[in-house]
Amino acid sequence: MPAELSPIDTAKFAAARRAVDLVQDGMKLGLGTGSTAAWMVRCLAERVREEGLRVQGVPTSTRTAELARALGIQVVTLDEAKWLDLTIDGADEFDADFNLIKGGGAALLQEKIVATASDRMVVIADAAKEVAHLGAFPLPVEVIPFGWQSTKMLIEETLEGMDVLGREVTLRLSGDAPLLTDEKNYILDLHLKRIGEPRQLGLALNQIAGVVENGLFIDICDTVVVGHGDGRVSLRDLQSGQAEEGSIDMDRARNIFADLGD
């Protein structure tokens, strides 16, 4: 093996590899964004290359699209696909009800559009992403640049009436300038520490003029695949209550590890 993976990367790979086993020939797939989703794209490309798996992928960001194309996965737009069989994506946090915080990679808008245009959403994550209550990870909110400071003030006022422990709101930067999403919007990060009522908060945020979308994914995720640093992996399905335990043969990662350079 070219290099040993850290326990966190081993966990991400294990979750990604197990989730890709759910993909069937001919599927239209949503391809998530982020470090764990990048493992998934590599694992999917391995199946395409070695098994002749035929899939169409709808990426949730330009960087995912570039990676998928480079690895030989057919990329189409959501308008071309119209509807998806399965979306596989990461999460910054998830709770026992499979409520999520997403958007650490600044792709939450496209991620939510793609996930809600799918028959099933599978989240892949390392065990550290599971929390009793959402909110330790800052909640991203995508806003249009015009009047963003006024939007920020309205968000801060809204938080006064919410069940949260923190109310600091910061503009996400890229160097000294505001970070721009693929849709050329800004991201405001809400440092809430703990979110008591995620559903209520998500609805309230999306009623504010200037807010495009928030990173709370409620009633969207169907299945969570959790990887561990020793290669163990668990699959949990919300509707069926199924809980499956297994492990990933890390020797199978040889081909994927070989092209790690980014």
Buried (B, 14 or more C-beta within 10 A) or exposed (E): EEEEBEBBBBBBBBBBBBBBEBBEEEBBBBBBBBBBBBBBBBBBBBBBEEEEBEBBBBBBBEBBBEBBEEBEBEBBEBEEBEEBBBBBBBBBBBBEEBBBBBBBBBBBBBBBBBBBBBEBBBBBBBBEBBBEBBBBBBBBBBBBEEEBEEBBEBBBEBBEEBBBEBBEBEBBEEEEEBEBBBEEBBBBBBBBBBBBEBEBBBEBBEEBEBBBBBBBBBEBBBBBBBBBBEBBBBBBBBEEEEEEEEBBEBEEBEEBBEEBEE
